[in-house]
Amino acid sequence: MASDPLVINSRITIAGWELTEQFVLAGGPGGQNVNKVSTAVQLFFDLMNSPSLPERVKTNAAQLAGRRLSKDGVLIIEANRFRSQDRNREDARERLKELILEAAKPPPPPRKKTKPTKGSIERRLKEKSGRADIKKMRGRPASD
């Protein structure tokens, strides 16, 4: 199943040869099954050298990946939520898909500068002068 391509969206598809899976022993519930069968999945994806992803998506995904990205640029996703290999494999592939979809989102539109309204400027200045008056009252009384 690792050889199946992973379709992210209409423009991005990761080829099956880019994904590598390794099965390891998982802890948690499962009785003797946990001790005998390697159900946890480690999904390896060479993010930085992938021909399937545009550069912008690679850099965004590297930031989102955080500690899951090795120094060589390989993304490691470990899935051990479920008790079967197949469900953990699907979970790992789905988490990779979600990460890349998040990285592929367009950047937010640039902020438009706005001026404060006349009313807000007047209120701010009135508040400042009111504060100044209060602070003046805190001083020593003037001697007559």
GUBAKE-704425 format. One record per atom (N, C-alpha, C, O): x, y negated, z. Coordinates in steps of 0.1 Angstrom, whole numbers, padded with zeros to 4 digits, always signed. Layout:
BEGIN
XYZ/...
END
This chain:
BEGIN
+0008+0012+0000/+0000+0000+0000/+0009-0013+0000/+0004-0023-0004/+0021-0011+0005/+0030-0023+0004/+0034-0026-0010/+0038-0038-0013/+0032-0017-0019/+0035-0020-0033/+0024-0027-0040/+0026-0032-0051/+0012-0028-0034/+0001-0036-0040/+0004-0051-0039/+0010-0055-0029/+0001-0058-0049/+0003-0073-0048/-0006-0079-0038/-0017-0074-0037/-0002-0090-0032/-0010-0097-0022/-0015-0110-0029/-0007-0119-0031/-0028-0111-0031/-0034-0122-0038/-0037-0133-0027/-0045-0130-0018/-0030-0144-0028/-0032-0155-0018/-0044-0164-0022/-0053-0165-0015/-0043-0169-0035/-0054-0177-0041/-0053-0175-0056/-0045-0167-0061/-0060-0183-0063/-0060-0182-0078/-0047-0185-0084/-0044-0180-0095/-0038-0193-0077/-0025-0196-0083/-0013-0189-0077/-0003-0188-0083/-0015-0183-0065/-0004-0177-0058/-0007-0162-0056/-0017-0159-0050/+0002-0154-0061/+0001-0139-0059/+0015-0134-0056/+0025-0137-0063/+0017-0127-0045/+0030-0122-0041/+0031-0107-0046/+0022-0099-0043/+0041-0105-0054/+0043-0091-0059/+0046-0081-0048/+0051-0085-0038/+0042-0069-0051/+0044-0058-0040/+0058-0056-0037/+0061-0052-0026/+0067-0057-0047/+0081-0054-0044/+0088-0065-0035/+0098-0062-0029/+0081-0076-0032/+0087-0086-0023/+0084-0083-0009/+0090-0089+0000/+0074-0075-0006/+0070-0071+0007/+0076-0058+0012/+0076-0048+0004/+0082-0058+0024/+0088-0046+0029/+0081-0043+0042/+0080-0052+0051/+0077-0030+0045/+0070-0027+0057/+0079-0017+0065/+0085-0008+0059/+0079-0018+0078/+0086-0009+0086/+0076-0005+0098/+0070-0014+0104/+0075+0007+0101/+0066+0012+0112/+0074+0015+0124/+0084+0022+0124/+0070+0009+0135/+0077+0011+0148/+0066+0015+0159/+0054+0014+0157/+0072+0021+0170/+0063+0025+0181/+0057+0013+0187/+0063+0002+0189/+0044+0014+0190/+0037+0002+0197/+0033+0006+0211/+0030+0018+0214/+0033-0003+0220/+0029-0001+0233/+0014-0003+0234/+0007-0004+0224/+0009-0003+0247/-0005-0006+0249/-0014+0007+0249/-0009+0018+0250/-0027+0005+0248/-0036+0016+0249/-0035+0026+0238/-0031+0022+0227/-0038+0038+0240/-0037+0048+0229/-0033+0062+0234/-0033+0071+0226/-0030+0063+0247/-0027+0076+0252/-0014+0082+0246/-0004+0074+0243/-0014+0095+0243/-0002+0102+0238/+0000+0097+0223/+0012+0098+0218/-0010+0092+0217/-0008+0087+0203/+0002+0076+0202/+0010+0076+0193/+0003+0068+0213/+0013+0057+0213/+0027+0063+0213/+0036+0057+0207/+0029+0073+0220/+0042+0079+0222/+0047+0087+0210/+0059+0089+0207/+0037+0092+0202/+0041+0101+0191/+0041+0094+0177/+0050+0097+0169/+0032+0084+0175/+0030+0079+0161/+0034+0064+0161/+0031+0056+0170/+0042+0061+0151/+0046+0047+0149/+0035+0039+0142/+0033+0039+0130/+0027+0032+0150/+0015+0025+0145/+0017+0010+0142/+0011+0005+0134/+0027+0004+0149/+0029-0010+0147/+0036-0012+0134/+0044-0004+0130/+0033-0024+0128/+0039-0027+0115/+0047-0039+0116/+0043-0049+0121/+0059-0039+0110/+0067-0051+0108/+0067-0054+0093/+0073-0046+0085/+0062-0065+0089/+0061-0069+0075/+0072-0079+0073/+0072-0089+0079/+0081-0076+0063/+0092-0085+0060/+0089-0091+0046/+0086-0084+0037/+0091-0104+0046/+0089-0112+0033/+0100-0122+0032/+0101-0131+0040/+0108-0121+0021/+0119-0131+0019/+0113-0144+0014/+0112-0146+0002/+0109-0152+0023/+0102-0164+0021/+0110-0174+0012/+0105-0179+0002/+0122-0177+0016/+0130-0187+0010/+0135-0183-0004/+0138-0192-0012/+0136-0170-0007/+0141-0166-0021/+0129-0160-0029/+0132-0154-0039/+0117-0163-0025/+0106-0157-0033/+0103-0165-0046/+0102-0177-0045/+0102-0158-0057/+0099-0165-0069/+0084-0168-0071/+0080-0175-0080/+0076-0162-0062/+0061-0164-0062/+0056-0177-0057/+0045-0181-0060/+0064-0183-0048/+0060-0195-0041/+0067-0208-0046/+0078-0208-0049/+0059-0219-0048/+0065-0232-0051/+0074-0237-0039/+0072-0233-0028/+0083-0246-0042/+0092-0251-0032/+0085-0258-0020/+0088-0256-0009/+0075-0266-0023/+0067-0273-0013/+0061-0263-0003/+0061-0265+0009/+0055-0252-0009/+0049-0242+0000/+0059-0235+0008/+0057-0231+0020/+0071-0232+0003/+0082-0226+0010/+0086-0234+0022/+0087-0229+0033/+0088-0247+0020/+0092-0255+0031/+0082-0257+0042/+0084-0256+0054/+0069-0258+0038/+0058-0259+0047/+0057-0246+0055/+0054-0246+0067/+0058-0235+0048/+0056-0222+0055/+0068-0219+0064/+0066-0213+0075/+0080-0224+0061/+0091-0222+0070/+0089-0230+0083/+0092-0225+0094/+0083-0242+0082/+0080-0250+0094/+0069-0243+0102/+0070-0242+0115/+0059-0237+0095/+0048-0231+0103/+0052-0218+0109/+0047-0214+0120/+0062-0211+0103/+0066-0198+0107/+0074-0199+0121/+0072-0190+0129/+0081-0209+0122/+0089-0211+0135/+0099-0200+0138/+0108-0197+0130/+0097-0193+0149/+0107-0183+0153/+0105-0170+0145/+0114-0161+0146/+0094-0169+0138/+0092-0156+0130/+0101-0156+0118/+0102-0146+0111/+0108-0167+0114/+0117-0168+0103/+0131-0166+0107/+0136-0173+0116/+0138-0157+0101/+0152-0154+0104/+0161-0165+0098/+0156-0173+0090/+0174-0164+0102/+0183-0174+0096/+0185-0172+0081/+0188-0182+0074/+0183-0160+0076/+0184-0157+0062/+0172-0161+0054/+0172-0160+0042/+0161-0166+0061/+0149-0170+0054/+0139-0159+0052/+0130-0160+0043/+0140-0148+0060/+0131-0137+0059/+0120-0139+0070/+0124-0140+0082/+0108-0138+0066/+0097-0139+0075/+0093-0126+0080/+0091-0116+0072/+0092-0124+0093/+0089-0111+0100/+0076-0113+0107/+0074-0121+0116/+0066-0105+0103/+0053-0105+0109/+0051-0091+0116/+0051-0081+0109/+0048-0091+0129/+0047-0079+0136/+0032-0078+0140/+0026-0086+0146/+0026-0066+0136/+0012-0064+0139/+0010-0051+0147/+0014-0040+0142/+0005-0052+0159/+0002-0040+0167/-0011-0041+0174/-0012-0035+0185/-0020-0049+0169/-0033-0051+0176/-0041-0038+0176/-0049-0035+0186/-0040-0030+0165/-0049-0019+0164/-0042-0006+0166/-0029-0005+0167/-0049+0005+0167/-0043+0018+0170/-0040+0026+0158/-0034+0037+0159/-0043+0021+0146/-0040+0029+0134/-0030+0020+0125/-0031+0008+0125/-0022+0028+0117/-0012+0021+0109/-0019+0013+0098/-0015+0002+0095/-0030+0018+0092/-0037+0011+0081/-0042-0002+0085/-0041-0012+0078/-0049-0002+0097/-0055-0015+0102/-0044-0025+0106/-0046-0037+0103/-0033-0020+0111/-0022-0029+0114/-0015-0035+0102/-0011-0046+0101/-0014-0026+0092/-0009-0030+0079/-0017-0041+0073/-0012-0052+0068/-0031-0039+0073/-0040-0049+0067/-0039-0062+0075/-0040-0073+0070/-0038-0061+0089/-0037-0072+0097/-0025-0081+0094/-0025-0093+0094/-0013-0074+0092/-0001-0081+0089/-0002-0088+0076/+0003-0100+0075/-0007-0082+0066/-0009-0088+0053/-0019-0100+0053/-0016-0110+0047/-0029-0098+0061/-0039-0109+0063/-0032-0121+0070/-0035-0133+0066/-0024-0119+0080/-0017-0130+0087/-0007-0137+0078/-0006-0149+0079/-0001-0129+0069/+0008-0135+0060/+0001-0144+0050/+0005-0155+0046/-0011-0139+0045/-0019-0147+0036/-0024-0160+0043/-0024-0170+0036/-0028-0159+0055/-0033-0171+0063/-0022-0181+0064/-0024-0193+0062/-0010-0177+0067/+0002-0186+0068/+0005-0193+0055/+0007-0205+0055/+0005-0186+0044/+0008-0192+0031/-0004-0201+0027/-0001-0211+0021/-0016-0197+0030/-0027-0206+0026/-0026-0219+0034/-0029-0230+0028/-0022-0218+0047/-0021-0231+0055/-0009-0239+0049/-0010-0251+0049/+0001-0233+0045/+0013-0240+0039/+0010-0246+0025/+0016-0256+0021/+0000-0240+0018/-0003-0244+0005/-0013-0256+0004/-0016-0261-0006/-0019-0259+0016/-0029-0270+0016/-0022-0283+0011/-0010-0285+0014/-0030-0291+0004/-0024-0304-0001/-0021-0313+0011/-0027-0313+0022/-0011-0322+0009/-0007-0331+0020/-0019-0341+0022/-0026-0344+0013/-0020-0346+0034/-0031-0356+0037/-0029-0369+0029/-0018-0372+0026/-0040-0376+0026/-0038-0388+0018/-0031-0398+0027/-0031-0398+0039/-0023-0408+0020/-0016-0418+0027/-0025-0427+0035/-0036-0430+0031/-0020-0432+0046/-0028-0441+0055/-0029-0454+0048/-0019-0460+0043/-0041-0460+0049/-0043-0473+0043/-0042-0483+0055/-0049-0482+0065/-0034-0493+0053/-0032-0504+0063/-0045-0512+0064/-0051-0516+0053/-0050-0515+0076/-0061-0524+0077/-0058-0535+0087/-0049-0533+0096/-0065-0546+0085/-0063-0557+0094/-0073-0557+0106/-0084-0552+0103/-0070-0561+0117/-0080-0562+0128/-0090-0573+0124/-0087-0583+0118/-0102-0570+0129/-0113-0580+0126/-0111-0593+0134/-0104-0592+0144/-0118-0603+0130/-0117-0616+0137/-0122-0615+0151/-0116-0620+0161/-0133-0608+0152/-0139-0605+0166/-0130-0598+0175/-0129-0601+0187/-0123-0588+0170/-0114-0580+0178/-0102-0588+0183/-0097-0587+0194/-0097-0597+0174/-0086-0606+0177/-0090-0615+0188/-0083-0617+0198/-0102-0621+0187/-0107-0631+0197/-0109-0624+0210/-0105-0630+0221/-0115-0612+0210/-0117-0605+0223/-0104-0601+0229/-0102-0603+0242/-0093-0597+0222/-0080-0594+0227/-0074-0607+0234/-0069-0606+0245/-0075-0618+0227/-0069-0630+0232/-0076-0635+0245/-0070-0640+0254/-0090-0633+0245/-0098-0637+0256/-0094-0629+0268/-0093-0633+0280/-0092-0616+0266/-0088-0606+0276/-0074-0610+0282/-0072-0609+0294/-0065-0614+0273/-0052-0617+0277/-0052-0630+0286/-0045-0630+0297/-0060-0640+0282/-0060-0652+0290/-0067-0649+0304/-0063-0655+0314/-0077-0641+0304/-0083-0637+0316/-0074-0630+0325/-0074-0633+0337/-0065-0621+0320/-0055-0614+0328/-0045-0624+0334/-0041-0623+0345/-0041-0634+0325/-0032-0644+0330/-0038-0652+0341/-0031-0655+0351/-0050-0656+0341/-0057-0663+0351/-0057-0655+0364/-0054-0661+0375/-0060-0642+0363/-0060-0634+0375/-0046-0633+0382/-0045-0634+0394/-0036-0632+0373/-0023-0631+0379/-0018-0645+0385/-0011-0645+0395/-0023-0656+0379/-0019-0669+0385/-0025-0670+0399/-0019-0676+0408/-0037-0664+0401/-0044-0665+0414/-0037-0657+0425/-0039-0659+0437/-0028-0648+0421/-0021-0640+0431/-0009-0647+0438/-0004-0643+0448/-0005-0658+0432/+0006-0666+0437/+0003-0673+0451/-0009-0672+0455/+0012-0679+0456/+0010-0687+0469/+0001-0699+0466/+0002-0705+0455/-0007-0702+0476/-0016-0714+0474/-0007-0727+0473/+0003-0728+0479/-0012-0736+0464/-0005-0748+0462/-0006-0757+0475/-0017-0758+0481/+0005-0763+0480/+0005-0771+0492/+0000-0785+0489/+0003-0791+0478/-0009-0791+0497/-0015-0804+0495/-0007-0815+0500/-0011-0826+0499/
END
